[in-house]
Amino acid sequence: MSFVLDAFRQCFFIPAPTFTEKNLPDQSGRVFIVTGGYAGVGKELCKMLYQKNGTVYVAGRSPEKADAAIDEIKKAYPSSDGKLEFLKLDLADLPTIKASAEDFQKREQRLDVLTNNAGVMTPPVGSKTAQSYELQMGTNCLGPYLFTQYLTPLLQKTAASSPPGSVRVTWAASLATLGSPKGGVAWDEKTGGAKVHNSRGTDYAQSKACNVLLAKEYQRHYGADGIVSNAWNPGNLTSELQRHQTWIESVMTKGLVFPTVYGGYTELFAGWSEEAGREENRGKYVGPWGRFVVLRKDIEGNVEGAKKFWEWCGKETGQYAA
């Protein structure tokens, strides 16, 4: 019941954001990656970080979209001493991810915050990645898992010489976790892998719950190295993610969504607020527009499921990790 009530509060009567670009400290000398940073919520976050003089890598598949977004942001904040760079990254094609991580590491000597923002939502049933994984599981979970693993040594190095709680990895979840299977993920008895439900909504919800499991397991593995890992529900927002919705879904969504910038505040809180970096709050689930919210108890308490999903991600991406 507490989750249902809190889920309602993540849609309606949401408190105003308390941590925004107005009270974000200067980010000079710090380096960030925002996947999917040239559109929607990711773009709003990039704006906030760049105007505070941060070095921001806008990661994604489309150089054209990235160039347009970078040009727009630079024109909006001409006095910034920050840096905006495009980083080619295709999360739906696992063998290419190593080159993306290596490209970044050739260009930078540190990484302060990795925001795993990019994702797909409810594409047509049967949509697959280049390696034939269900598109949402592949793009939202397997790709970010592998990309984050490649960058973990640099995150560890950065954390070793940075203020406690300031180096972070954050993961995009969603209120859609409400519709995920028990524990957040169902398993296919035949393959031993995460089950494909052949339902746009259920497969999306499962991928978002699995992002929560990845965040928790990453915190368990690397929290001792000084890295904070959390997942967040950005809120119900106007976004390119809705491009695959049916007409009826689109009409229903319109009455529930908020301006995209508010999702940027959710991500900003997760990755940059002092509150989210405190030891007692590390790994807590973040909701709109920057506060700690309640997860379904079966997902929150699914320690074994998180471990199993982490191991499955490692197994599926292992041949590309060398």
C-alpha positions, 0 to 999 in steps of 0.5 A, a space after each residue: 500500500 505504501 508503494 501505491 500511495 507513493 506511486 500516486 505521489 510520483 505523478 501528482 502533487 509533486 513537490 517543487 524541485 529543491 536542487 536546480 541549476 540555480 544552486 548547483 555549484 561550479 563544475 569546473 574541472 569535472 567531467 561527465 557523460 550523459 548518454 542520450 544527452 542530445 534530446 529530452 531529459 538528457 539534453 536538459 541535464 547537459 544544459 545545466 552542467 555546461 552552464 556551470 562550466 562542466 565538461 560534458 560528453 553527449 553520448 549517442 548514435 547520431 552525430 547530427 542530432 548531437 551537433 545540433 544540440 551542442 550548438 544550441 546549448 553553446 549559443 544559450 550559454 555563451 559565457 560558459 567555460 565548460 566543454 561540450 563534446 559528442 561521443 559516438 555510442 550505440 547501446 544496441 550494438 554491443 561489439 561497438 561499445 568498447 571503441 566508444 569507451 576507449 575513445 572517451 578514455 583517450 580524450 579524458 583522464 577522469 570521469 566524475 559522473 556517468 548518467 545512464 540516461 539513454 533508452 527506448 520505450 515500447 517499440 513494436 513487438 519483435 524489435 531487436 538489437 544488432 545481437 538479437 536481444 529484445 530491444 529494450 533489454 538490450 538498449 536499456 540494460 545490457 548496453 549500459 551495463 557493458 559501457 559502465 564496466 568499461 569505464 569503472 576503472 576510470 571512475 575508481 581512479 577519479 573517486 580515489 582523489 575526489 571528495 567522498 560521494 561525489 563520483 557517481 553512476 546513475 541509472 534510468 528507471 521509471 514509474 513503469 517498474 509498477 508493471 514489472 514481473 515479481 522481483 522486477 525480472 522474470 526468467 526463461 526456464 529454457 534459456 536461463 536468461 531474462 524472459 521476453 514477454 512479447 508485450 511492449 509494456 511488460 518488456 519495458 517495465 522489466 527493463 526499467 526494474 532491471 536498471 534498479 537491480 543494476 544500480 543496487 548491484 553496482 553499489 554493492 560491488 563498487 561502493 567501497 571504492 567510493 562510487 555512489 550508484 543510484 536509480 531514478 524515476 525521472 517523472 512523467 515527462 514530454 519526451 522522444 521516448 513516447 514516439 512509439 506510443 499508439 494514438 490512444 496511449 498518446 492522448 492518455 499520456 498528455 494529461 499526465 506529463 510535465 515539461 522535460 526540464 523537471 526530469 533533468 532536475 531528477 537526474 541532477 539530484 541523483 548525480 550531483 546533490 550533496 544529499 544523494 551522496 551522503 553515506 546513509 543515502 547511497 543507493 536509494 531510489 530517487 523520484 521526481 523532481 529530486 527526492 527519495 521515493 519508495 520502490 515496490 518491496 519485492 524489487 527493493 528486497 530482491 538481493 538474489 535477483 539483482 545478483 543473478 541479473 548482474 551475472 547474466 549481464 556479465 555472461 551475455 556481454 562477456 565476449 565483448 568485454 575483453 
